[in-house]
Every structure is written in structure tokens, then in C-alpha cells.
Amino acid sequence: MARPLFGGALSAVIPPSAQDISDLRQIPDNQEVFGNSQTDQSIIIELLEYQSQVQNADAARYHFEDVAASNKAADSGSWEIRGVEQLPQSELSLQECSSAWLLSGAQLVSKFNEEAKNTVNIHLCLFRLPQYTTDILVTFNDPVCINPFSSSAAGNVAAVPWTLQDFHSVLQSFCLLDPGVFG
């Protein structure tokens, strides 16, 4: 079932085990953040300013590098892009986007400013909405190698992780209900 986002202006099918992180801590108004408390996975949906200076796949790379910088993973060797592909409009509910780009990569990320860094697969989808001067970024953070000194090391081995199919369900079901959200 689709979950309302941004006060009902958008919606998407979010994995049923997802916890709304705004119940735990302050989240910026331009973000919706969902976490899997047993696996440290998260899905972040962000409404961002449209970056007209970068086009197509380069726009997805731009946002990935921005995420790397905010994760303090911008150093050389701390991130990699494995692939970028355009998603066909026919597979999307968000028909208002001019294009959608799926990027997969990885980053070395520390949690809570710890020294220990974890390898996190980053799956990022960029929905481009130039008519609303908005880029919508949907990011799936999937930790794949946890440093034994990380606070995440005591994870639940019996936990059921989210899959790429779960992420694709979010992307395929993502839809705009009220364009007033863009101001």
C-alpha cells in the first residue's frame, strides 16, 4: 500500500518493515527518511533544487558526489560509481518527470562520526522535474561490509534485509499527488 509522503503531496510503496526516522530524530523538511532498524539499511527521499548545469547521467553523478560529501566519503578511494542507466518512463508512476536515472555505487561511510568505516552500497534514483525546478533524489543505503569496530557491528543476523526489488517498488510506485509541494 502506498504511503503518503511530504504531507500527502507524494506517495510511494515503502517496505512494510520501514520505520519513519522522523519519529526518532529531527529530519529536514525536504527529506523523508525510513530505516530498517535490524539491518541499518535506509531509504531517503529528498526534494532538491533542480541542477540545470548538469544533464542526464551527469546529474545523477553530481548528486551521488554530493551525497558522498555529506557522508564524509568524498576522499579519493572512498567512493565508486558502478553504473548509471536511464529508467524507461513506461516503468514509472511519476509521469511528471522529464527523465529518471538510476545510479549504483558504493561509499565508505562512518556512522555517528566514528573512526570505523562501513562499505555501503548506494542505489540512487534521480527524478528530474525541471518544470518545478526540482530534482527528487531517492537513495537506498545498503551496508554490505560492517567494520567490527562500528556501532553497527552488533546487527541482527536473523534480520530480513530489504532487496533491490523493494527499492524498485519504491521507484515504480512513486507518484506526485499535489504539485503545490514544490512551492
Salt bridges, closest charged atoms under 4 A:
ASP40 OD1 - LYS111 NZ 2.92
ASP58 OD1 - ARG61 NH1 3.22
GLU80 OE2 - ARG82 NE 3.16
ASP135 OD2 - HIS63 NE2 2.96
ASP135 OD1 - ARG128 NE 2.85
